[in-house]
Amino acid sequence: DIHRQLSQTVKLLRLPVNTVTADHRTVHSALLTGLLSHIGQKDSEKTEFTGAHSARFAIFPASQLFKKPPKWIMVAQLLETSRLWGRIAARIEPEWIEPLAPHLVKYHYSDPHWEKSQGAVMANEKVTLFGLPIVASRKINYGAIDPPLCRELFIRHGLVEGQWQTRHVFFHANLQLLAEVEAMEHKSRRRDILVDDETLFTFYEQRIGADVVSARHFDSWWK
């Protein structure tokens, strides 16, 4: 619909056809900057769209997208008659939105957890604009989001539990010592030789730098 409107504008202004040379994404992204509150996500079971702040609208029947509505659209106008209609519609992709609206999007985080292979605490990030999930889920490094929690998880899982891929000599020496003490306990049938995890946690927590929240941070602090 928007491309059709642009073509009509070119004809009315008697401009050369090659005046409009921008590709589909460039044109629609430019228009999208002024229509961020006019986007919609198609309902999986209906022909309706969910818009900003949970508004519900449908594509106007005269639209070229009416019969085959895309998953995401923007509309130039929201008109309410017997229902709310979106007029002059265009297909968009949700990943276009975030770079255009850094001041409007909201970030939500879940499931922060230590990953041995990454040497860092990772979490799932969800990005919304006016309640619409423009990024449903992506994995991110959680270190800058919640440093105290990441520091705790690094110490607890990386150092205390040994879930860390590193060449630091002290780390492997400590793991070997713990294994020897566990073998000693097993041989002597005692359970009071090896210190508990909380004691080990306190040992490390009192010694490593306050800004150490990942393996990379530890290496920098160690140097």
Steps between C-alpha positions, in 0.01 A plus 500: 500500500775746594697422184183564301454834674862593422454413134190719481690785666780468244246524216319798653827688543608400146830368631714251307419141594857441619454771764383233743802271502515390864439132567203356688666497843648850471169658400296319760754557778497873427121508522503275805686760708181709499258209528636306796164514678328371185663156481316173544569131556259255338295277726594138436137388483319808363543758226528773763817670615611595848629855501654739750370471855297188410280679242331267252455593134454345159640590159258712299327282234622718212862425590710272280602320823143430611478146357852393598593696811867478606617424853602862565371822344498873543209718397490868416157549656282336764135568425220399737153433357318178587846376597857627494652487151859544390529687170794531259682195631850370439678180588788544749740279692514532882882514503484836319333664798754482783771718335236761417354525851776468763322760715169312494579128518507315830725209592396203711737233631449145620690184592846638588734200521869415493632352174829319523576527128447876504668559834222742581146534626255497209130587498203523265405850385157604372445838333159666484361817346169621642443146626580326169782241506728621219773261625345192657818352649874532450798395707712780647791542740343602831815653651409862433138452609550360851870498598446388865300193394750415225789526744322264739422246227856515364644425844242237588492307173831588339735490800326299770338237278786501247285578195765706325721438197827669594876445512553673834733277704341585836158390372613153394715462813198577716282251311766233546523577871123476540502165320775372734307610809182336370697177445639531854149538640381199305793289614465599866118497482487852638305803378660776708829560320394685184360851558151569367419706191404809698842509665666475159269771366596735784870421443482609135255784556735669748797483264402568141433851368159656548457558126565137401173374349631252239805301394614785277476747788690260723786473248527880483498530880755217535746675269 
